[in-house]
Amino acid sequence: MILQSKHNKVPEITAYFWIIKVLATGMGEVASDYLAHQLNPVIAVAIAGFGLVASLALQFSVRRYVAWIYWLNVVMVSIFGTMAADVLHVGFGIPYIVSSIFFVVALVIIFVTWYLSEKTLSIHSVYTRRREFFYWATVLATFALGTAVGDMTATTMNFGYLFSGVLFTILIAIPALAYSLFGINEIFTFWFAYIVTRPLGASFADWMGVTSSRGGLGLGTGAVSLGLAIIILGLVCYLAITRKDIKNNENL
């Protein structure tokens, strides 16, 4: 295996990582809905797909972790992953339970292939092109899965967006407790939490954006998207300046 760089292409897992991740998932959810209603859905998906390909090309072109490039990819994956899950349900009439199972199977296949190829699923050693490919394929699958599961609890199971958000808030505490109290495998707990952040952020974002008739605050998907984007931009700029998300804050 040829190493592309000695530097890990993923940020250190800090509180900032989880905060931005949840915000990005929420923004991706409402931004996807906003684009789908403002544009022809086919055009919206094409634009999101092009944006994702362009951001991934930029990510693969750099030799080390760059905060704004990495989080731009997360946002684009969030938007496109939402659309991918919505297309199966809205476009093809596939129930959320079926699409959820489909994305679970896809995620398992990616994990198994990744492990058989690299003998690890750790995000602390994403410094080859192949590992980076597996990493982003996993991220995309987790976003699509989280979207389907979140929509399933909110609509199919009639929990509503707010209660779904509370439910996933409780669920995300499980891996943290399992790791700290019982020493459950760090890699497993990370990916479990990573998957849950998607429906967590999306549920609260939907709750803020949708109308009161749908159980929301009625702020509008456009306004919520813009507000979350501004917060994300501020946090990413802070990390780019302080480099608090780079191991040992080293000057790479």
N, C-alpha and C positions, 0 to 999 in steps of 0.2 A: 504493500500500500504506500502510495506516495503522499507525504504530508504536504498540504498546501500552505500551511502556516503553523507556527508553534503556538499561536495565540488562539484561545477559545473564542468562538464567534457568538457566544451567548452570555448575557450579563450575569453577574452574581445574583443569587436569589436573596433579595432583601425585602423589607417592607415596601420599598418603592416599586419593586418588580410586581408584587401582588396588587398594589393600588392601581398602577397604570394598566395592568392586565385586565382588571375588573372594569375600569373605565373604558378601555378599548373595546371590550366585548359589548358593553352597553352602547357605545357609539356605533359600532358596526351593525348592531341590531336595528337601531332607529334610523341610521343613515341608509341602510338597505331599504327599509320601508319607505323612506322619504323619496329616494331615487325611483323606486318602482312605481310610485304614485305620480311623480312629476314627469317621468319619461315613459316611453313604451318599454314594458318589462324586458323585451328582447334586447333593446338598445342598452338598458340599464345593466343587464348581465354582461353584455359585451364590453361595456366601459369598465365595469368592475374587474372582469377577467383580464383586460389589457393592463389595467393599473396594477393588478397582482403580478402579472408576468414581468412588467417593467420594474417593479420594486424588488422582486426576487432576483432579477438579473443584476440589479445594483448591489444587492446583498451579497451575491456570489462573487462579484467583481472585486470587493474589498478583501484585504488580508487579515483584518482583525475586527473586533466588535466596535461598531460605531453607533452610538445611542439613537440618533435620529433615523438612520437607515433601518436599524433593527425594528424600532417601534413603528415605522412606516409600514413595514411588512406585516406586523401584527395587526394593524388597523385594516390593511387591505385584505388580509386573510379573513378577518372578522366580517368584513362587508361581503366578500365573495362566498365565504362559508355559510353565511346566513342565506344568501340567494340560492345556493346549491340545495340547502334543506327545504327552502320555500318552494323551489321549482318542482321538487318531487311531490309536495303536498298540493300546492295550488295549481301547478301546471298539469300534473298527471293524476291528481286525486289519490295519491298514495297516503294512507293513514300515517300519522306521526309515529305510532307504535312500530309500524313496519319499517319506516325510514330510520327510526332509532336503532332497531335491530341490524339493519343493513350497515349503518355507520359503525356500530360496535364490531361487527365482523370485519369491516374494512380496517378499523383501528387495530384489532388483534393481528390481522395479517401483516400490517406494517410493523408492529412491535416484534412479531416472530421473525420476520425477514431481517429487520434491523439487528436483532440479537444474534441470529445465526451468522450474519455477515460480520458484525463488529464485536461480538461477545460482551456487549455492554449496552445499556440504554441510558447511561449517564449523560446529563447535559453538560457536565464539567469537562468533557473531552471532545467537544464538537469543533475540531480543528482540521478536518479533512473534508474535501468536497462531498464524498459519499456520505459521511456522517451528517453533514449539513443538509444534504438532500433528504435523508431519513427524518431528521429533526423537523423540517418544514412540512414534509408529508404528514407527519404525526400531528403537528399543530393544526393543519388544515382539517384533518379528520376529526380532531377534538372539537373544533369550532362547529363543524357541521353536525356532529353528534349532540353537542350541547344545545344548539339551536332547536333541533328536533325534540329533545327531551324537555326543554323549557316550554316550548309551545304545546307539547303534549300535556304537561301538568296544568298549564294556564287555561287551555281551551278544551281539549278532549276530556280531561279529568275535572274540568270546571273549578279548579282551585283559584283561578284569577291570578293576575300578575303580581299583586302585592304579597299574597300568601305564598305564591311560588318563590318569590324572592326571599321571604323569611325561611321557607323550607330549605332552600339551597344554602342560606347563611348557616343554618344548623349543620347541614351536611358537610360543609367545607371545614368545620371545626373537627370533624372525625379524624382525618389523616393527621392533623397537628397533634391531637391528643394521643393517637395511636403511636406516633413517632416518639413523642416526648415521654410518655408513660410506659410504653411497652416495647420500644425499640424496634417497631415494625420497619421493614426495609425502606430506606430513604428514597430510593428511586420509585418504588411503588406509591408511596405516600405523595411524592411530588406530582406524579402524573394523575393520580386520583384527584388531588386538589386542583390541578390545572384544568381538568375536564369540567369540574364543578363550577369554576369561575365563569365559564361561558353562560350557562343558564342563570347564574346568580346575577351577573351584570345585566344581561339582556332582560330579565324579568323586571328589575327595578327601572331600567330605561324605558321599557314598554309601559310600565305603570305611570311614569311621568309623562309620556308622550301621547298615549291614546286618550280618547274622549271619555267623559264621565259615564256615558252609556255603556262603555266597555270596561268600566271599573277603574279608570285612570284619572290622572289629574288634569288632562286636557291641555298640557303645555304645547303640544305639537311636536311631531318628530323632527322637523327642521330646527326648531329652537333648541330642543334637547341635544341634537347632534352637534350644533354649533357650540353650545355651552360645554359639552364634554370634550370637544376638540380643543377648545381654548385651555381647559384644565390640563389635558394631556400634553399639549404643546409646552405649557409652562413647566410641568414636571420633567419632561424630556430635556428641555433647555437647561434646567437646574442640574440634571445628571450629567449632561454634556460638559458643563462648566466644572462641577465639583468632582466628577468621576467617582462618585460614591458607589457605583454599580460595577466597578472593576476591582478584581481581587487585589487586596492589600493596597488599593488606591495607587497602584504602580503606574509610573509614567511610561506607557508603552510607546 
